[in-house]
């Protein structure tokens, strides 16, 4: 893991190096290790895999950063590593950053693969906003109440239980280890006070996205997630939707091989061949 500074904020990354096409992994919220297993999946070895750990996930606060700020950090990192024209794969709230990156700096992004984009107003079907607020309003209220009491772990558990299912902690512990998960829960204040606030203030027009887009959903995920993905696909011409059976929002940790195959097939079909014509 290499640590560096961008705009005065600490970020980190791993880089598999090599001559493969660059592929940037942007993790979701609350946990820096959402994409750790995916980054090491054998099917992605044809790429130069860069896994980014975003500002706010290295033990220092990053409150006040917008989605556009995080996108700029990603663009800066890719340029520093001479890895522009990257295939960008993002999970959950990281998908908002990837979308913003694709619009703000299109030369940096070759393709987009979004693993269950966040359930936020700018991406949801307007017809689903009332249902979205009804589902998340009480949960976020309870999480913020726990934070006010100084109980970061309860806030983390409340939110993750809704998005990832009540058994999420067993899955995280089995894949990443209890120490990693416990540390993430204890340090989740940034996610709520920084990242959630940034998403709440985000405005975005999906129709501005021009790159090929693959939207991946879990068959067992929330119906609201499925409707958001269908809505987003309607707004971005030429989008592709893939459904992974028997998984939910935990998919980067529970189905990394399937996701790696989807990414490999999707990007290969949209990368010009370098083989000379006969």
Buried (B, 14 or more C-beta within 10 A) or exposed (E): EEEEEBEEBBBBBBBBEEEEBBBBBBBBBBBBBBBBBBBBBEBBBBBBBBBBBBBBBBEEEBEEBBBBBBBBBBBBBBEEBEBBEBBBBBBBBBBBBBBBBBBBBEEBBBBBBBBBBBBBBBBBBEEBEEBBEEBBEEBBEBBBEBBEEEBBBBBBBBBBBBBBBEEBBEBBBEBBEEEBBBBBBEBBBBBBBBBBBBBEEBEBEBEBBBBBBBBBBBEBBBEBBBBBBBBBBEBBEEBBBBEBEEBBBBBBBBBBEBBBBBBBEBBEEBBEEEEEEE
